[in-house]
């Protein structure tokens, strides 16, 4: 039974990692690519680490797996947010189909132009 659970978690995690990779290939701009890779990649790594913790079955391996999951869930979204914000302020263009630019409103109309010069 444990082997089936581990195999299922590994397959589920690998599927989410594949979805993250496809998101990086298919999304139209940097910002949507980062969103796809950080969210799906974090879920994939979390599921894979959960499978590792269950497979080895001792307290030490489980604790390490949980610490790795916590590390990824705390750092990946924050890092993606900071990189995307830096790219926005550096002038990386948004996709033509973007309907709203909420950061432009938050920063003010001239903040981005001042930082570029």
Rosetta blueprint (number, residue, H / E / L):
1 X L
2 X H
3 X H
4 X H
5 X H
6 X H
7 X H
8 X H
9 X H
10 X H
11 X H
12 X H
13 X H
14 X H
15 X H
16 X H
17 X H
18 X H
19 X H
20 X H
21 X H
22 X H
23 X H
24 X H
25 X H
26 X H
27 X L
28 X L
29 X L
30 X H
31 X H
32 X H
33 X H
34 X H
35 X H
36 X H
37 X H
38 X H
39 X H
40 X H
41 X H
42 X H
43 X H
44 X H
45 X H
46 X H
47 X H
48 X H
49 X H
50 X H
51 X H
52 X H
53 X H
54 X H
55 X H
56 X H
57 X L
58 X L
59 X H
60 X H
61 X H
62 X H
63 X H
64 X H
65 X H
66 X H
67 X H
68 X H
69 X H
70 X H
71 X H
72 X H
73 X H
74 X H
75 X H
76 X H
77 X H
78 X H
79 X H
80 X H
81 X H
82 X H
83 X H
84 X H
85 X H
86 X H
87 X H
88 X H
89 X H
90 X H
91 X L
92 X L
93 X L
94 X L
95 X L
96 X L
97 X L
98 X L
99 X L
100 X L
101 X L
102 X H
103 X H
104 X H
105 X H
106 X H
107 X H
108 X L
109 X L
110 X L
111 X H
112 X H
113 X H
114 X H
115 X H
116 X H
117 X L
